[in-house]
Amino acid sequence: MNHVVRAEIPATVATVAVEAGQQVGVSDVVVQLESVTSEVPVPAGVAGIVMEVLVSDGDVVEVGDPLLAIAEDS
């Protein structure tokens, strides 16, 4: 089953820290978002393999926008 990591704040994507095919753990930071006053790390939330990265550095995202998809370990 795929887990979609979503933006929790309106922000600019500062850094995408993973690529498709990469193994991630639950607490691994997969994207760094930059809001007006701070940087916000976004954890994977599940352990698995990154299937698709849906944003790039510099993209502007809103609350709920998908950032990437992870195939959960079973």
Backbone as JSON Lines, residues from 0, in Angstrom:
{"i":0,"aa":"M","n":[0.84,-1.18,0.0],"ca":[0.0,0.0,0.0],"c":[0.89,1.25,0.0]}
{"i":1,"aa":"N","n":[0.54,2.23,-0.8],"ca":[1.32,3.46,-0.87],"c":[0.82,4.48,0.15]}
{"i":2,"aa":"H","n":[1.78,5.12,0.79],"ca":[1.51,6.2,1.74],"c":[1.92,7.5,1.06]}
{"i":3,"aa":"V","n":[1.06,8.49,1.05],"ca":[1.37,9.79,0.45],"c":[1.75,10.75,1.56]}
{"i":4,"aa":"V","n":[2.96,11.31,1.46],"ca":[3.42,12.32,2.4],"c":[2.9,13.66,1.88]}
{"i":5,"aa":"R","n":[2.2,14.41,2.74],"ca":[1.57,15.66,2.32],"c":[2.12,16.85,3.11]}
{"i":6,"aa":"A","n":[2.05,18.02,2.5],"ca":[2.46,19.25,3.17],"c":[1.47,19.57,4.28]}
{"i":7,"aa":"E","n":[1.98,19.95,5.43],"ca":[1.12,20.31,6.55],"c":[1.01,21.82,6.72]}
{"i":8,"aa":"I","n":[1.8,22.57,5.95],"ca":[1.77,24.03,6.0],"c":[1.96,24.57,4.58]}
{"i":9,"aa":"P","n":[1.49,25.79,4.33],"ca":[1.84,26.41,3.05],"c":[3.3,26.83,3.13]}
{"i":10,"aa":"A","n":[4.1,26.46,2.13],"ca":[5.54,26.7,2.21],"c":[6.19,26.54,0.84]}
{"i":11,"aa":"T","n":[7.49,26.81,0.82],"ca":[8.32,26.54,-0.35],"c":[9.17,25.32,-0.04]}
{"i":12,"aa":"V","n":[9.33,24.44,-1.01],"ca":[10.18,23.26,-0.82],"c":[11.63,23.73,-0.83]}
{"i":13,"aa":"A","n":[12.3,23.62,0.31],"ca":[13.7,24.04,0.42],"c":[14.61,22.94,-0.13]}
{"i":14,"aa":"T","n":[14.34,21.7,0.29],"ca":[15.18,20.58,-0.12],"c":[14.36,19.3,-0.18]}
{"i":15,"aa":"V","n":[14.53,18.55,-1.25],"ca":[14.0,17.18,-1.32],"c":[15.19,16.28,-0.98]}
{"i":16,"aa":"A","n":[15.07,15.55,0.12],"ca":[16.2,14.8,0.66],"c":[16.26,13.34,0.2]}
{"i":17,"aa":"V","n":[15.31,12.91,-0.62],"ca":[15.27,11.52,-1.07],"c":[15.02,11.47,-2.57]}
{"i":18,"aa":"E","n":[15.19,10.27,-3.13],"ca":[14.87,10.05,-4.54],"c":[14.13,8.73,-4.68]}
{"i":19,"aa":"A","n":[13.47,8.56,-5.8],"ca":[12.72,7.32,-6.04],"c":[13.64,6.13,-5.92]}
{"i":20,"aa":"G","n":[13.14,5.08,-5.27],"ca":[13.9,3.86,-5.08],"c":[14.65,3.79,-3.76]}
{"i":21,"aa":"Q","n":[14.68,4.89,-3.05],"ca":[15.42,4.96,-1.79],"c":[14.6,4.38,-0.64]}
{"i":22,"aa":"Q","n":[15.26,3.62,0.24],"ca":[14.64,3.09,1.46],"c":[14.62,4.2,2.5]}
{"i":23,"aa":"V","n":[13.48,4.36,3.2],"ca":[13.37,5.35,4.26],"c":[12.77,4.72,5.51]}
{"i":24,"aa":"G","n":[13.1,5.3,6.65],"ca":[12.53,4.9,7.93],"c":[11.45,5.88,8.34]}
{"i":25,"aa":"V","n":[10.7,5.53,9.36],"ca":[9.56,6.32,9.82],"c":[9.95,7.76,10.12]}
{"i":26,"aa":"S","n":[11.06,7.97,10.8],"ca":[11.43,9.32,11.22],"c":[12.41,10.02,10.29]}
{"i":27,"aa":"D","n":[12.78,9.39,9.17],"ca":[13.7,10.01,8.22],"c":[13.07,11.27,7.62]}
{"i":28,"aa":"V","n":[13.83,12.35,7.56],"ca":[13.36,13.58,6.94],"c":[13.45,13.41,5.43]}
{"i":29,"aa":"V","n":[12.31,13.55,4.75],"ca":[12.26,13.34,3.3],"c":[12.21,14.66,2.52]}
{"i":30,"aa":"V","n":[11.65,15.7,3.15],"ca":[11.55,17.02,2.53],"c":[11.74,18.06,3.62]}
{"i":31,"aa":"Q","n":[12.41,19.14,3.26],"ca":[12.55,20.28,4.16],"c":[11.72,21.42,3.56]}
{"i":32,"aa":"L","n":[10.72,21.9,4.3],"ca":[9.89,23.0,3.84],"c":[10.36,24.3,4.49]}
{"i":33,"aa":"E","n":[10.22,25.39,3.78],"ca":[10.59,26.69,4.31],"c":[9.36,27.59,4.31]}
{"i":34,"aa":"S","n":[8.97,28.01,5.53],"ca":[7.85,28.94,5.63],"c":[8.42,30.34,5.84]}
{"i":35,"aa":"V","n":[7.59,31.29,6.13],"ca":[8.02,32.68,6.26],"c":[9.14,32.83,7.28]}
{"i":36,"aa":"T","n":[9.03,32.16,8.4],"ca":[9.99,32.38,9.48],"c":[10.84,31.17,9.87]}
{"i":37,"aa":"S","n":[10.59,30.01,9.32],"ca":[11.34,28.84,9.77],"c":[11.4,27.74,8.72]}
{"i":38,"aa":"E","n":[12.31,26.79,8.97],"ca":[12.37,25.59,8.15],"c":[11.69,24.45,8.92]}
{"i":39,"aa":"V","n":[10.92,23.66,8.21],"ca":[10.15,22.59,8.83],"c":[10.52,21.26,8.18]}
{"i":40,"aa":"P","n":[11.12,20.35,8.96],"ca":[11.43,19.03,8.4],"c":[10.16,18.19,8.29]}
{"i":41,"aa":"V","n":[10.03,17.46,7.19],"ca":[8.88,16.58,6.98],"c":[9.36,15.14,7.03]}
{"i":42,"aa":"P","n":[8.94,14.37,8.05],"ca":[9.37,12.97,8.15],"c":[8.56,12.07,7.21]}
{"i":43,"aa":"A","n":[9.13,10.91,6.91],"ca":[8.46,9.95,6.03],"c":[7.12,9.49,6.63]}
{"i":44,"aa":"G","n":[7.09,9.25,7.93],"ca":[5.86,8.8,8.57],"c":[5.64,7.31,8.53]}
{"i":45,"aa":"V","n":[6.28,6.64,7.58],"ca":[6.22,5.17,7.46],"c":[7.59,4.69,6.98]}
{"i":46,"aa":"A","n":[7.85,3.41,7.18],"ca":[9.07,2.81,6.64],"c":[8.72,2.17,5.3]}
{"i":47,"aa":"G","n":[9.61,2.34,4.32],"ca":[9.35,1.74,3.01],"c":[10.28,2.27,1.95]}
{"i":48,"aa":"I","n":[9.85,2.14,0.7],"ca":[10.63,2.56,-0.47],"c":[9.92,3.76,-1.12]}
{"i":49,"aa":"V","n":[10.68,4.82,-1.38],"ca":[10.12,5.98,-2.07],"c":[9.78,5.56,-3.5]}
{"i":50,"aa":"M","n":[8.5,5.67,-3.86],"ca":[8.05,5.27,-5.19],"c":[8.08,6.44,-6.17]}
{"i":51,"aa":"E","n":[7.71,7.62,-5.69],"ca":[7.62,8.77,-6.57],"c":[7.81,10.05,-5.77]}
{"i":52,"aa":"V","n":[8.65,10.94,-6.29],"ca":[8.83,12.27,-5.7],"c":[8.01,13.23,-6.56]}
{"i":53,"aa":"L","n":[7.1,13.96,-5.93],"ca":[6.13,14.78,-6.66],"c":[6.44,16.27,-6.64]}
{"i":54,"aa":"V","n":[7.51,16.67,-5.94],"ca":[7.9,18.08,-5.87],"c":[9.39,18.22,-6.13]}
{"i":55,"aa":"S","n":[9.8,19.45,-6.39],"ca":[11.21,19.77,-6.6],"c":[11.58,20.95,-5.72]}
{"i":56,"aa":"D","n":[12.88,21.13,-5.5],"ca":[13.35,22.29,-4.75],"c":[12.78,23.56,-5.38]}
{"i":57,"aa":"G","n":[12.25,24.45,-4.55],"ca":[11.71,25.72,-5.03],"c":[10.22,25.72,-5.3]}
{"i":58,"aa":"D","n":[9.6,24.53,-5.35],"ca":[8.15,24.47,-5.57],"c":[7.41,25.09,-4.38]}
{"i":59,"aa":"V","n":[6.28,25.72,-4.66],"ca":[5.42,26.26,-3.61],"c":[4.28,25.27,-3.4]}
{"i":60,"aa":"V","n":[4.06,24.89,-2.13],"ca":[3.01,23.92,-1.8],"c":[2.03,24.52,-0.81]}
{"i":61,"aa":"E","n":[0.83,23.99,-0.84],"ca":[-0.23,24.39,0.09],"c":[-0.54,23.21,1.01]}
{"i":62,"aa":"V","n":[-1.29,23.46,2.06],"ca":[-1.68,22.41,2.99],"c":[-2.38,21.29,2.23]}
{"i":63,"aa":"G","n":[-1.92,20.06,2.44],"ca":[-2.54,18.89,1.82],"c":[-1.94,18.49,0.49]}
{"i":64,"aa":"D","n":[-1.08,19.33,-0.1],"ca":[-0.46,18.96,-1.38],"c":[0.43,17.73,-1.19]}
{"i":65,"aa":"P","n":[0.39,16.79,-2.13],"ca":[1.25,15.59,-2.03],"c":[2.7,15.96,-2.33]}
{"i":66,"aa":"L","n":[3.62,15.42,-1.53],"ca":[5.05,15.67,-1.71],"c":[5.74,14.45,-2.32]}
{"i":67,"aa":"L","n":[5.38,13.27,-1.83],"ca":[5.94,12.03,-2.39],"c":[5.12,10.84,-1.95]}
{"i":68,"aa":"A","n":[5.36,9.71,-2.63],"ca":[4.63,8.47,-2.31],"c":[5.64,7.42,-1.88]}
{"i":69,"aa":"I","n":[5.29,6.69,-0.82],"ca":[6.16,5.65,-0.27],"c":[5.38,4.33,-0.24]}
{"i":70,"aa":"A","n":[5.99,3.27,-0.77],"ca":[5.41,1.93,-0.66],"c":[5.8,1.4,0.72]}
{"i":71,"aa":"E","n":[4.83,1.22,1.58],"ca":[5.09,0.79,2.97],"c":[5.64,-0.62,3.01]}
{"i":72,"aa":"D","n":[6.61,-0.83,3.93],"ca":[7.1,-2.17,4.21],"c":[5.96,-2.98,4.81]}
{"i":73,"aa":"S","n":[5.89,-4.25,4.45],"ca":[4.8,-5.07,5.0],"c":[5.24,-5.89,6.17]}
